[in-house]
Amino acid sequence: MVNYNTELTVEEILGVEGIVIRKIPRESRTKWSDGREEVKVNSLGGKYLVTLKHNQDSIVRFTIGRDGVGETLQDAWRDLLLNGVYYLP
C-alpha cells in the first residue's frame, strides 16, 4: 500500500513504488565537432523533479505543471501530492 503522506522522509519516498526522481543539472553543455562548447544555464537547475510511473515504459516525460518540483526531494514529493494529481487517503 502506498503512503501518500506529504511529510515522508527521504527513505520513505525512495521506497514508494513507481517513483521516478530526476535532479536537473545547473548547466547543459554541448560540445560541437569543431571544438566549440556551448553552455546553457537551466532554469530549473539544481532542483528535483518527481513523478509516479506505474508502467514499464522506459521513456519518462516530466510535466512541470503536473509533477513535483522542489529544492529538496521532500519539497518535490510534497509538490507532487499537492498538485492534486494523486488521491490523498
C-alpha positions in Angstrom: 0.0 0.0 0.0 1.4 3.4 -1.0 1.6 6.0 1.7 0.5 9.3 0.1 1.6 11.4 3.0 3.1 14.8 2.3 5.6 14.6 5.2 7.6 11.4 4.3 11.3 11.1 4.9 13.8 10.6 2.0 14.0 6.9 2.8 10.2 6.5 2.7 10.0 8.5 -0.5 12.6 6.3 -2.1 10.6 3.2 -1.1 7.4 4.4 -3.0 6.8 2.0 -5.8 6.9 3.6 -9.3 8.6 6.8 -8.2 10.9 8.5 -10.7 13.3 11.2 -9.5 15.5 13.5 -11.6 17.8 16.2 -10.4 18.3 18.8 -13.1 21.9 19.9 -13.7 22.6 23.6 -13.2 24.1 23.8 -16.7 23.8 21.9 -20.0 27.0 21.6 -22.1 27.1 20.9 -25.8 30.4 20.1 -27.5 30.5 20.6 -31.3 32.7 18.6 -33.7 34.7 21.7 -34.5 35.7 22.1 -30.8 33.2 24.7 -29.8 31.5 24.3 -26.5 28.1 25.8 -25.7 27.0 26.3 -22.0 23.4 27.0 -21.2 22.1 27.7 -17.7 19.0 25.6 -16.9 16.1 27.5 -15.3 15.3 24.5 -13.0 19.0 23.7 -12.4 19.7 22.1 -9.1 16.0 21.2 -8.4 14.4 17.8 -8.1 11.6 16.6 -10.3 9.4 13.7 -9.0 6.7 11.7 -10.7 4.9 8.4 -10.2 5.0 6.0 -13.1 3.4 2.6 -12.9 4.2 1.0 -16.2 7.3 -0.5 -17.8 7.8 2.2 -20.5 11.5 3.3 -20.5 10.6 6.9 -21.5 9.7 9.3 -18.7 8.4 12.7 -19.6 8.1 15.2 -16.7 5.4 17.9 -16.9 6.2 20.9 -14.6 2.5 21.7 -14.0 1.6 18.1 -13.1 4.7 16.6 -11.5 6.6 17.7 -8.4 9.3 20.3 -8.4 11.4 21.3 -5.4 14.7 22.4 -3.9 14.8 19.1 -2.0 13.4 15.7 -2.6 10.9 16.2 0.1 9.8 19.5 -1.4 9.3 17.9 -4.8 7.3 15.0 -3.3 5.1 17.4 -1.4 4.6 19.5 -4.6 3.6 16.3 -6.5 0.9 15.4 -4.0 -0.4 19.0 -3.5 -0.7 19.4 -7.3 -3.8 17.3 -6.9 -2.8 14.6 -9.4 -2.8 11.8 -6.8 -5.6 10.9 -4.4 -4.7 11.5 -0.8 -6.3 9.0 1.5 
